[in-house]
Amino acid sequence: LLKFSDNSGFCIFENLNSSLKKRGPDHTSVEFVQGNLMLHNLLDISGHFRTQPVYYKNSYLLYNGELYNDLRGNSCDTDLILPLYHEQGLSFVRDLDGEYSFLILDLNTNMCHLFSDRFSTKPIYYSLERGLTVSSLTSPFTFLGLRDYERVEPSTIVSVNLLTFELERTDYSCFELSDSSEDVGIFFKALEESVSKRVRDRGDLFLGLSSGYDSGVLLQVMLNLGVGFEVFSLFSEKEDHNILEYRLSLCESHGIPVNRIFLSDSERVFLKLLVKRGEDFDYRHIK
């Protein structure tokens, strides 16, 4: 989203999109509404998608993520958000279960609200330099020459008045860290429930299996759940090949299709180029 305090931003969106197109190469939507430029690029994973921005009661939504709530008859989680916002106000976000970042442009109140989930799983950045700029990538800020930008912190709503550009932050959830237990069964139960809701009613599941701890835990949980999936493993110099082969043999013993991937020298060069050109997102930098 772009809302410049002058008109300088509206003649450059095609060049600007060159830095965003890689975020979602399958569909691009552009809307100009009352001095606001909304640009959305979509990566189509499921085969059916909802074009954005979504409009409802003089409000617009730009959304990135996935919800695990009851969709209340909607075919897409994107269609759930604006009705909940108009029914409950900003407090509706406390009941959302999922990974998300999104923006609500409310023309009824001339406010723009930015939302980040409880772990800031999906990054969302903003700048108040020369108006309001919001993006899920940092490259647009560099392209626009904006140096002063921030990421919305976990479990936070950032509300910006579109007339004065005054800003207000609201923390909508917090963890009670004083609660503790020595029963590891509670952790494993929560982990299994967390994975279960992400794989339910899904076809064509795959697991990118490495020799790391997290990957091994996910493999065991998915085997416990009894869901069908396929495994892909990249045999790079960073992996412990003995551990990887053991895990792949375990998959094969359960009838899980496995794919062993060995890169040629030219493919390794190409992979390094992809990594170099990508934008990093490091969870360790979140406060």
Salt bridges, closest charged atoms under 4 A:
GLU66 OE2 - ARG202 NH2 1.87
ASP79 OD1 - ARG50 NE 2.69
GLU87 OE2 - ARG72 NH2 3.20
ASP97 OD2 - LYS197 NZ 2.90
GLU99 OE2 - ARG198 NH2 2.36
GLU150 OE1 - ARG169 NH2 3.15
GLU193 OE2 - LYS189 NZ 2.57
GLU245 OE1 - ARG260 NH2 3.09
GLU252 OE2 - ARG260 NH1 3.25
ASP265 OD1 - ARG268 NH1 2.97
ASP282 OD2 - ARG284 NH2 2.77
ASP282 OD2 - HIS285 NE2 3.78
